[in-house]
Amino acid sequence: MLIRPEEPRDHKSIHQLTKRAFVPMSFSDGKEAPLIDMLRDSGDLRISLVAEIGGKVAGHVAFSPVTIDGKHDGWFGLGPISVEPELQKQGIGRALVEAGLKLLEESGARGCVLTGDPAIYSRFGFRSDGRLTYGRTDPREVQWVAFNGEAPIGVLNFAAAFGPAP
Ligand SMILES: CC(C)(COP(=O)(O)OP(=O)(O)OC[C@H]1O[C@@H](n2cnc3c(N)ncnc32)[C@H](O)[C@@H]1OP(=O)(O)O)[C@@H](O)C(=O)NCCC(=O)NCCS
C-alpha cells in the first residue's frame, strides 16, 4: 500500500470511492463525495491523501481548515474519510489518518478535529471533553487530537463547503 497526496488523475476515483463507502452508512446525507470536490474548488482541501493498492485508489482522507469561536487558529478538520468497503478493517484507514496527522503536525498545525463515532476515533487517538461544540452534535462526537497538548475550547465550524453546523 502506498499513501500519497492526491493527483489530478485521482479526482474521479476519490469521488466514486467516497460514494461507495458512504452509501451503506445510515448517517450519510449522500453529500460527502461532492463535498470533497467543493473543498478542492474553494482551496480548502489542504491535505488530500490516497491509499493506493495495485494502482487503484483504495482509500482517501481529506483535511481542511476549521474555525473555533470564529477564528482559524491552526486547527484542521479530518474528513471525509473513506476506505473501499471490501477492504475495510485492514488498517488502511489507520494508515491514512496517521499519515495525515503527521503532515499536519509537521506543517505547524495545533491539532485536528472531527465529528464521528467515538468508538472508531478513540482508536486513532481522538478524544473529547465536552468543551468543543458543533451545533447540536452530541459533544462526545466532537473529538480532537492536540499536537501541543492544548485542548481546543469553543464553538467549532468546518470550512464553508460543509455548510452550517447541524
Ligand atoms: C471509517 C473507515 C474510514 C475506517 O477505515 P478502515 O480501513 O476500516 O479502518 P482500520 O482498519 O484502519 O481501523 C482503524 C481502527 O478503527 C477501528 N474501527 C474501524 N471501523 C470500525 C467500526 N465500524 N466500529 C468500531 N471500530 C472500528 C478498528 O478496529 C481499528 O482499531 P484498532 O486498530 O485499535 O483495532 C471505513 O470504515 C469507512 O470508509 N467507512 C465508511 C465511511 C465512513 O463512515 N467514514 C467516516 C465517517 S465519520
The ligand as a MOL file (V3000), in Angstrom:
LIG
                    3D

  0  0  0     0  0            999 V3000
M  V30 BEGIN CTAB
M  V30 COUNTS 48 50 0 0 0
M  V30 BEGIN ATOM
M  V30 1 C -14.2330 4.6250 8.9200 0
M  V30 2 C -13.2840 3.9560 7.9140 0
M  V30 3 C -12.6080 5.0210 7.0820 0
M  V30 4 C -12.2150 3.1600 8.7060 0
M  V30 5 O -11.2940 2.6170 7.7820 0
M  V30 6 P -10.6960 1.1410 7.9950 0
M  V30 7 O -9.6350 0.9230 6.9810 0
M  V30 8 O -11.8280 0.1800 8.0140 0
M  V30 9 O -10.0760 1.2790 9.4650 0
M  V30 10 P -8.8560 0.4750 10.0760 0
M  V30 11 O -8.9080 -0.9490 9.5970 0
M  V30 12 O -7.5930 1.2060 9.8160 0
M  V30 13 O -9.2160 0.5130 11.5910 0
M  V30 14 C -8.7430 1.5370 12.4530 0
M  V30 15 C -9.3170 1.3510 13.8320 0
M  V30 16 O -10.7070 1.6900 13.8420 0
M  V30 17 C -11.4670 0.5850 14.3080 0
M  V30 18 N -12.7000 0.5280 13.5160 0
M  V30 19 C -12.8190 0.6030 12.1790 0
M  V30 20 N -14.1080 0.5360 11.8070 0
M  V30 21 C -14.8140 0.4140 12.9640 0
M  V30 22 C -16.1970 0.3070 13.2670 0
M  V30 23 N -17.1480 0.3120 12.3150 0
M  V30 24 N -16.5640 0.2310 14.5840 0
M  V30 25 C -15.6330 0.2470 15.5650 0
M  V30 26 N -14.2870 0.3450 15.3270 0
M  V30 27 C -13.9010 0.4230 14.0500 0
M  V30 28 C -10.6290 -0.6240 14.0530 0
M  V30 29 O -10.9560 -1.6570 14.9660 0
M  V30 30 C -9.2210 -0.0920 14.2770 0
M  V30 31 O -8.8630 -0.0480 15.6300 0
M  V30 32 P -7.6690 -0.9990 16.1840 0
M  V30 33 O -6.5430 -0.8750 15.1730 0
M  V30 34 O -7.3420 -0.3900 17.5030 0
M  V30 35 O -8.2830 -2.3560 16.2030 0
M  V30 36 C -14.0370 2.9630 6.9960 0
M  V30 37 O -14.7200 2.0190 7.7860 0
M  V30 38 C -15.0540 3.6190 6.0610 0
M  V30 39 O -14.7100 4.0060 4.9290 0
M  V30 40 N -16.3400 3.7000 6.4800 0
M  V30 41 C -17.3980 4.2230 5.6180 0
M  V30 42 C -17.3230 5.7180 5.5070 0
M  V30 43 C -17.3270 6.3700 6.8820 0
M  V30 44 O -18.1130 6.0150 7.7450 0
M  V30 45 N -16.4320 7.3470 7.0790 0
M  V30 46 C -16.2810 8.0200 8.3400 0
M  V30 47 C -17.3930 8.9380 8.6110 0
M  V30 48 S -17.3170 9.6320 10.2680 0
M  V30 END ATOM
M  V30 BEGIN BOND
M  V30 1 1 1 2
M  V30 2 1 2 3
M  V30 3 1 2 4
M  V30 4 1 2 36
M  V30 5 1 4 5
M  V30 6 1 5 6
M  V30 7 2 6 7
M  V30 8 1 6 8
M  V30 9 1 6 9
M  V30 10 1 9 10
M  V30 11 2 10 11
M  V30 12 1 10 12
M  V30 13 1 10 13
M  V30 14 1 13 14
M  V30 15 1 14 15
M  V30 16 1 15 16
M  V30 17 1 15 30
M  V30 18 1 16 17
M  V30 19 1 17 18
M  V30 20 1 17 28
M  V30 21 1 18 19
M  V30 22 1 18 27
M  V30 23 2 19 20
M  V30 24 1 20 21
M  V30 25 1 21 22
M  V30 26 2 21 27
M  V30 27 1 22 23
M  V30 28 2 22 24
M  V30 29 1 24 25
M  V30 30 2 25 26
M  V30 31 1 26 27
M  V30 32 1 28 29
M  V30 33 1 28 30
M  V30 34 1 30 31
M  V30 35 1 31 32
M  V30 36 2 32 33
M  V30 37 1 32 34
M  V30 38 1 32 35
M  V30 39 1 36 37
M  V30 40 1 36 38
M  V30 41 2 38 39
M  V30 42 1 38 40
M  V30 43 1 40 41
M  V30 44 1 41 42
M  V30 45 1 42 43
M  V30 46 2 43 44
M  V30 47 1 43 45
M  V30 48 1 45 46
M  V30 49 1 46 47
M  V30 50 1 47 48
M  V30 END BOND
M  V30 END CTAB
M  END
